[in-house]
Amino acid sequence: MFSKILIANRGEIAIRIMRACKELGIKTVAVYSDADKNSLHVEHADEAIHIGPASPKESYLNMDKIIEAAKQSQADAIHPGYGFLSENASFAGMVASAKLTFIGPSADSIRAMGDKAESKIAMKKAGVPTVPGAEGLESFSDFEQAAQAIGYPVLVKASAGGGGKGMRIVWEADDLPEEIESARREAIHAFGDDRLLVEKYIPNAHHIEFQVFGDQHGHLVHLFERECSVQRRHQKIIEETPSPLLTRQLRNEMGEAAVRAAKAVHYTNAGTVEFIFDPTLSTYYFLEMNTRLQVEHPVTELTTGLDLVQWQIRVAAGEHFPYQQEQLTQRGHAIECRVYAEDPANGFLPSTGVLLQFIEPRGPGIRVDSGFTAGSEVTHFYDPLLAKLIVHAENREAAIQKMQAALKDFIVHGVVSNIDFMQAVLAHTDFADGKVTTRWVEQNLESRSLLLENRQQAVGLQNLIAAALADLTIVNHKSEIVNRNDPDPYSPWKNPGGFRMGNS
């Protein structure tokens, strides 16, 4: 087993990995940028190393600095978390060359699945259903002919992409030139690669993914599915398991396809095979494979009882994954809501500022993975994810009710959040009936005037609260009024000023 692991990430996922390491008796090393010198992940680590300015390119994406920090701290391994360098085959190769262990799949597996065009070809060979489309296109004429043959609407997306970046829906032929150019610009900025492919776009699709897990001894299984259809800008905001759509037969069939997909690239460690599911025809197609831990991994943990991060570390150290497919089961239902600092009524634009109040819900069956606390600053440099709120209950109806109650107890002041928006989604009959597709948010809630009115009222009230809290923080800054572990840091009983109850 490793004695020390460097976490090449920040925020809630860095803290999540540190928790797993602590339970395994492994020391941790954090890395941080100028913007993160006072961040929670720095506090939670056994040691921390500064790696550069706030810009990700100069810090968290700087491979040389990460490797140097690992050597300096005498770490045995590097865990990349998700995002940043987690799916970078070159980085995985550099880690191996430095005689360190990369906690994740091999560089070859990352490379094979990282290219969307190449991975589709590999999946076809493995007998995994793929979305009708065309790869290796160069001229506009190639795109035009491919789109015409597939039939509109089509999806133009980056070959080296992921996370919804470099992806455009094209509804008719006249829009194709503009959308290709737009997708190319975003793809080159995000991935340094402007190659695109074209696929058939399925308007009323569901996004269903399967967690897979493999060890270094050839054993590979799936840990069931996650329904991830509630999305904005092609990015997930609510995930759950089990999916309300799948029958036992479909679950088994899709799970077996996910395992075939992973085996085709000799996959080890944690990964996710993503499918597009068409409920009208009960058909599914391979979408892509994420060669890393997923943001939504906690719902799988709560229903299977397995700690995925601990097992990532254990199999990277050479241990056998001990469970056969028939031994794996799910218990109950779990839902995750991603709490973002963003404004749903303004195109989900990020919101920045100091968190004047940040009180997380607590209780049985409630889990919060967070990298922030009261007094933390949300900057424009990084993803605006504040926390992941996860609930586990006996069945789906009970899980929805528990999530609604937990969201009501989640208090965020100082930035605009999407908490009220997620409440609106959970309260909708379409969500209750399992009818939410990947386009449901933009079709149903983004343009609702009621949401805008509610948001304006909430922001008006929030501004008053934030102003009061800001004044209170300034007056009492010497007494450190913000206590990270205090559920009510603004109680008058903690005010060191002249306020007293009664006349004495």
Summary of the structure (lengths in Angstrom):
residues: 504
radius of gyration: 23.2
end to end distance: 62.5
largest distance: 85.6
contacts: 1691
relative contact order: 0.10
helix: 39%
strand: 24%
